[in-house]
């Protein structure tokens, strides 16, 4: 298992919570992060593995960091 962090945003774009995620790979971590996000948060989430960015999704739009 690999350790990830899921930063969860409220509808105003402020960090609401940080959830630890344990998963075997990026795809599994994204599935878990989406489940956390869809459990009632309205803004979005940002998924990281240590200092590696995995995915940012805000209001249903997938965004990338440059």
C-alpha atoms as a printed R data frame, in Angstrom:
   type eleno elety resid chain resno       x      y       z
1  ATOM     1    CA   UNK     A     1   0.000  0.000   0.000
2  ATOM     2    CA   UNK     A     2   1.082  3.549  -0.694
3  ATOM     3    CA   UNK     A     3   0.273  6.652   1.363
4  ATOM     4    CA   UNK     A     4  -1.539  9.614  -0.231
5  ATOM     5    CA   UNK     A     5  -3.088 12.822   1.161
6  ATOM     6    CA   UNK     A     6  -6.429 14.149  -0.013
7  ATOM     7    CA   UNK     A     7  -7.008 17.855   0.625
8  ATOM     8    CA   UNK     A     8 -10.763 18.485   0.536
9  ATOM     9    CA   UNK     A     9 -12.066 21.948  -0.390
10 ATOM    10    CA   UNK     A    10 -15.349 23.612   0.527
11 ATOM    11    CA   UNK     A    11 -17.431 25.403  -2.091
12 ATOM    12    CA   UNK     A    12 -15.411 28.615  -1.536
13 ATOM    13    CA   UNK     A    13 -12.129 26.836  -2.331
14 ATOM    14    CA   UNK     A    14 -10.833 26.688   1.249
15 ATOM    15    CA   UNK     A    15  -9.269 23.519   2.629
16 ATOM    16    CA   UNK     A    16 -11.969 21.873   4.727
17 ATOM    17    CA   UNK     A    17 -10.153 18.674   5.681
18 ATOM    18    CA   UNK     A    18  -7.085 16.592   4.957
19 ATOM    19    CA   UNK     A    19  -7.766 12.879   4.662
20 ATOM    20    CA   UNK     A    20  -5.090 10.192   4.571
21 ATOM    21    CA   UNK     A    21  -5.591  7.676   1.770
22 ATOM    22    CA   UNK     A    22  -3.947  4.250   1.530
23 ATOM    23    CA   UNK     A    23  -4.054  2.698  -1.943
24 ATOM    24    CA   UNK     A    24  -2.108  0.359  -4.194
25 ATOM    25    CA   UNK     A    25  -1.771  2.875  -7.060
26 ATOM    26    CA   UNK     A    26  -2.896  6.275  -8.366
27 ATOM    27    CA   UNK     A    27  -6.125  4.953  -9.896
28 ATOM    28    CA   UNK     A    28  -7.209  3.364  -6.611
29 ATOM    29    CA   UNK     A    29  -6.273  6.514  -4.680
30 ATOM    30    CA   UNK     A    30  -8.334  8.648  -7.081
31 ATOM    31    CA   UNK     A    31 -11.337  6.340  -6.615
32 ATOM    32    CA   UNK     A    32 -11.049  6.677  -2.833
33 ATOM    33    CA   UNK     A    33 -10.553 10.468  -3.030
34 ATOM    34    CA   UNK     A    34 -13.674 10.817  -5.188
35 ATOM    35    CA   UNK     A    35 -15.662  8.763  -2.654
36 ATOM    36    CA   UNK     A    36 -14.465 11.057   0.160
37 ATOM    37    CA   UNK     A    37 -15.305 14.127  -1.935
38 ATOM    38    CA   UNK     A    38 -18.765 12.880  -2.913
39 ATOM    39    CA   UNK     A    39 -19.623 12.119   0.710
40 ATOM    40    CA   UNK     A    40 -20.886 15.666   1.112
41 ATOM    41    CA   UNK     A    41 -18.167 18.169   0.223
42 ATOM    42    CA   UNK     A    42 -19.051 20.626  -2.516
43 ATOM    43    CA   UNK     A    43 -15.801 22.218  -3.676
44 ATOM    44    CA   UNK     A    44 -13.298 19.612  -4.712
45 ATOM    45    CA   UNK     A    45 -10.187 17.721  -3.722
46 ATOM    46    CA   UNK     A    46  -6.459 17.716  -4.375
47 ATOM    47    CA   UNK     A    47  -4.641 14.384  -4.194
48 ATOM    48    CA   UNK     A    48  -0.919 14.121  -3.398
49 ATOM    49    CA   UNK     A    49   1.576 11.351  -2.759
50 ATOM    50    CA   UNK     A    50   4.333 12.928  -0.638
51 ATOM    51    CA   UNK     A    51   5.530 15.794  -2.890
52 ATOM    52    CA   UNK     A    52   4.075 14.336  -6.119
53 ATOM    53    CA   UNK     A    53   0.822 15.843  -7.340
54 ATOM    54    CA   UNK     A    54  -1.699 13.254  -8.560
55 ATOM    55    CA   UNK     A    55  -4.963 15.069  -9.350
56 ATOM    56    CA   UNK     A    56  -6.859 18.276  -8.593
57 ATOM    57    CA   UNK     A    57 -10.606 18.230  -9.210
58 ATOM    58    CA   UNK     A    58 -12.696 21.321  -8.452
59 ATOM    59    CA   UNK     A    59 -16.448 21.428  -8.980
60 ATOM    60    CA   UNK     A    60 -16.235 18.408 -11.285
61 ATOM    61    CA   UNK     A    61 -13.416 19.804 -13.471
62 ATOM    62    CA   UNK     A    62 -10.055 18.033 -13.517
63 ATOM    63    CA   UNK     A    63  -7.232 20.556 -13.340
64 ATOM    64    CA   UNK     A    64  -3.478 20.210 -13.663
65 ATOM    65    CA   UNK     A    65  -0.712 22.101 -11.891
66 ATOM    66    CA   UNK     A    66   1.962 23.810 -14.003
